Amino acid sequence: MKTFLVPISSLREKKATILYAIDYAKAVGAEMIYGIQLHEIEEEDHLEDIMAHAKQQDIAINFRFFEGDNLDYIKEFCADYNVDLIVASANTPKTSDTKFLDNLSGSIVKKTDMPVLLIPENFEYKGLNNVLTAIKSGLVDESASLKPLEQMLIETKAEMTLLQVKTPSYLPEDLMFDKDLAILTSKYYSSENATLYQGVLEYIHVINPDLICVFRRKRGFFEKLWSDVTLDHTVDKADFESRVPLLVLKGEQ
């Protein structure tokens, strides 16, 4: 991973997301961050602090503005600038807000094929030691989808704990594991729960991860997000919430 994109609605409100992206870029050897937002940058947006932090970490950063349709612009930008990872914001831990993902972040997860790293509000990067990857099936359709996770583990020297959640739709062949996924696994847990999220909730305090990793799926994880009935691309905290960064990998299980 060499190039990150950080799409935000407000530089002032999402300063922590930009700072996390800078520190994470330094940790995994990325070279460039592009930040794009809805409005012109103003003096009170802490731009000087952000640029100084990027310079200190030796990370190049360049700000752009949305043009036209937000999602179309993001897709075109990712293709034109060879973006490897999108770093977006999650709406947590404010208890007054019922949404885990707003419409912008939810649309990015649903409608792009990019790996997306979702950062809780005001979350600071303090290194990665333990990554929890939650799956329903050990089979991964696209091995290329594992590359962001693989590079993360190598560059940060983190260990990965694999949690397999057997839901009511579990099939015997789900116990088969992609060899690339098996190689990355340091520890393995298995649970039986109604949903993947319930399995994560059961084991999160056992594993105590610095980051959670999941695959984007049309059924199970963020299930309501994949509905074609509604144009709402938000995710309620009642359906999923994470107090640590969440990496959503492309490729369906």
Secondary structure, 3 states (H helix, E strand, C coil): CCEEEEEECCCCCCHHHHHHHHHHHHHHCCCEEEEEECCCCCHHHCHHHHHHHHHHCCCEEEEEECCCCHHHHHHHHHHHCCCCEEEEEECCCCCCCCEEECHHHHHHHHHCCCCEEEEECCCCCCCCCEEEEEECCCCCCCHHHHHHHHHHHHHHCCEEEEEEEECCCCCHHHHCCCHHHHHHEEEEEEEECCCHHHHHHHHHHHHCCCEEEEECCCCCCCHHHHCCCCCCCCEECCCCCCCCCEEEECCCC
